Amino acid sequence: MFRLQGSRTLAVDLAGDAVKAKNGSMVAYDGRIAFKKMTGGGDGLRGMVTRRLTGEQMAVMEVKGQGTCYFADRASEISLVSLHGDKLCVEASNLLCADAGLRTGTTFTGLRGGASGNGLFTTTVEGTGQVAIMSDGAAVALRVSASYPLFVDPGAYIAHQGNVQQHFQSGVNFRTLMGEGSGESFQIRFEGEGIVYVQPSERNTIGGDV
């Protein structure tokens, strides 16, 4: 069971089961727990081939046993996401921990990933279970509906779930609209039905001041 200790520490109660967590994110534990370093970025042959092609290397450890393990990473804010047979797309740098039974992989993001500074692929987590994601500042979950598409700055995007389609747009962003931007800029248009998670902080992007 995943539970938060404050907003920046994740507690996971283990009863012989396992979780996958960002390597080095364990800050404390009690009980009989074993740690095993894994190669992340996707399960199976497809994940291995994708890592070879893209150079993506996500350091993951398997945590298994009886007891409670505590995770944190650079005092980042943590949010819990419950999956019920659906898929979560999340930037690898924002993924802290996931139930071991969830399937992980990679998906192509194209220009959206390049603009956000996170590369051309992003991590997918699929199945039924819990996921802990991190953000720079408290994450906000924004609803996307067929009637109300959502526009997001690539530097603020961290994850999304549901039946959501992404469309990459260039030449405009929020600061440009306010007359404060300069140079080429980008945004992502989300359509469909689902949730998009954003953080109140922006990464450096190839689009400059976005």
C-alpha positions in Angstrom: 0.0 0.0 0.0 1.3 3.4 -1.0 0.8 6.3 1.5 2.3 9.8 1.9 4.3 10.9 4.9 3.9 14.6 4.5 4.0 15.7 0.8 7.6 14.7 0.0 8.1 11.2 1.4 6.4 8.0 0.1 5.8 5.1 2.5 5.2 1.7 0.9 3.9 -1.2 3.1 5.2 -4.5 1.8 3.8 -7.9 2.7 6.0 -10.2 0.6 5.2 -8.2 -2.6 7.4 -5.9 -4.6 7.6 -2.4 -6.1 9.9 -0.8 -8.7 11.4 2.5 -7.5 13.9 5.1 -8.8 17.4 3.8 -7.9 18.8 5.5 -4.9 15.4 6.9 -3.7 15.2 4.8 -0.5 15.7 7.0 2.6 14.7 4.5 5.3 13.1 1.1 5.9 12.1 -1.3 8.6 11.6 -5.1 8.5 13.2 -7.6 6.1 13.5 -5.9 2.7 15.8 -6.7 -0.2 16.9 -4.3 -3.0 17.9 -5.4 -6.5 19.1 -3.0 -9.2 17.3 -3.3 -12.5 17.6 -1.8 -16.0 14.7 0.5 -16.5 13.0 2.2 -19.4 10.8 -0.8 -20.3 10.1 -4.5 -19.8 11.2 -7.2 -22.1 12.9 -7.2 -25.5 11.0 -4.2 -26.8 12.1 -2.1 -23.9 15.7 -3.2 -24.3 15.7 -2.4 -28.0 14.2 1.0 -27.4 16.9 1.8 -24.9 19.6 0.8 -27.3 18.1 2.9 -30.1 17.5 6.0 -28.0 20.2 5.8 -25.4 17.5 6.1 -22.7 18.7 4.6 -19.4 16.4 4.7 -16.4 17.9 3.5 -13.2 15.4 1.4 -11.3 15.5 -0.9 -8.3 13.2 -3.7 -7.2 12.2 -3.5 -3.6 10.7 -6.7 -2.1 10.0 -8.2 1.4 8.2 -7.6 4.6 8.0 -4.2 6.2 7.8 -0.5 5.3 10.1 1.3 2.9 10.3 5.1 2.6 11.2 6.9 -0.7 12.0 10.5 -1.5 14.1 12.3 -4.2 15.6 15.8 -3.8 12.6 17.0 -1.6 10.3 16.7 -4.7 6.6 16.8 -4.1 4.9 13.4 -4.5 1.4 12.6 -5.9 -0.3 9.2 -6.0 -2.0 7.9 -9.1 -4.3 4.8 -9.1 -4.5 2.8 -12.3 -7.5 0.5 -13.0 -6.4 -1.3 -16.2 -5.5 2.0 -17.9 -2.1 3.6 -18.9 -0.1 6.4 -17.4 2.4 8.3 -19.6 5.0 9.9 -17.4 8.4 11.6 -17.9 11.1 9.2 -16.6 12.5 11.9 -14.4 9.1 12.3 -12.6 8.5 8.6 -11.9 9.4 7.6 -8.3 7.7 4.3 -7.6 5.2 1.8 -9.1 3.7 -1.5 -8.1 5.9 -4.3 -9.5 2.9 -5.9 -11.3 2.4 -2.9 -13.5 3.9 -3.1 -17.0 6.4 -0.5 -17.9 7.5 0.5 -21.4 8.3 3.5 -23.6 6.3 5.5 -26.2 7.3 7.9 -28.9 6.7 11.6 -28.2 8.4 13.1 -31.2 8.7 16.9 -31.2 6.8 17.2 -27.9 9.5 15.3 -26.1 12.3 17.3 -27.9 10.6 20.6 -27.0 10.3 19.7 -23.3 13.9 18.7 -23.1 13.1 15.1 -22.1 14.0 13.3 -25.3 11.9 11.6 -28.0 10.5 8.8 -25.7 8.6 8.8 -22.5 7.8 6.1 -20.0 4.5 4.2 -19.9 3.0 2.4 -16.8 0.0 0.2 -17.5 -2.3 -2.2 -15.5 -3.9 -2.1 -12.1 -2.0 -0.7 -9.2 -0.5 2.4 -7.7 2.1 4.8 -9.0 4.0 7.7 -7.3 5.0 10.6 -9.4 7.2 13.6 -8.5 7.0 17.2 -9.3 8.8 20.5 -8.7 6.2 22.0 -6.5 2.7 20.5 -5.8 1.4 18.8 -9.0 -2.0 19.9 -10.3 -4.3 17.3 -12.0 -6.2 19.0 -14.9 -9.3 17.4 -16.5 -9.4 17.1 -20.3 -12.8 16.6 -21.9 -14.1 16.5 -25.5 -15.7 19.9 -25.0 -12.7 21.5 -23.3 -9.2 20.8 -24.7 -6.2 21.7 -22.6 -3.1 23.7 -23.6 0.1 23.0 -21.6 3.5 24.4 -21.6 5.9 21.5 -22.4 8.2 22.5 -19.5 5.4 22.1 -17.0 4.1 18.8 -18.2 4.8 15.7 -16.2 2.3 13.0 -17.0 -1.2 12.1 -18.4 -3.7 9.2 -18.3 -6.9 8.3 -20.0 -8.0 8.5 -23.7 -6.0 11.6 -24.5 -4.4 12.7 -27.7 -1.5 15.1 -27.9 -0.9 17.7 -30.6 2.3 19.7 -30.7 2.0 23.4 -31.7 4.7 25.9 -32.3 4.9 29.7 -32.6 2.8 30.6 -29.6 2.8 30.1 -25.8 1.3 31.8 -22.8 4.1 34.4 -22.4 4.0 35.2 -26.1 0.2 35.8 -25.8 1.0 38.3 -23.0 3.7 40.0 -25.0 6.5 38.8 -22.8 7.9 35.9 -24.9 10.8 36.0 -27.4 11.9 33.7 -30.1 10.3 30.4 -31.1 8.0 28.8 -28.6 5.8 25.7 -28.2 2.8 24.3 -26.4 0.9 21.0 -26.3 -2.8 20.7 -27.0 -4.5 17.7 -25.2 -7.8 16.5 -26.5 -10.1 13.6 -25.5 -11.1 12.4 -22.0 -8.5 12.1 -19.2 -6.2 13.8 -16.8 -3.0 15.8 -17.4 -0.6 16.4 -14.5 1.4 19.6 -14.5 3.9 21.2 -12.1 4.2 24.8 -11.1 7.7 25.0 -12.4 9.2 24.8 -15.9 12.2 22.9 -17.3 14.6 24.4 -19.7 13.3 23.6 -23.2 14.7 23.9 -26.7 12.0 26.4 -27.4 13.7 28.9 -25.2 11.6 31.0 -22.8 8.4 28.9 -22.7 
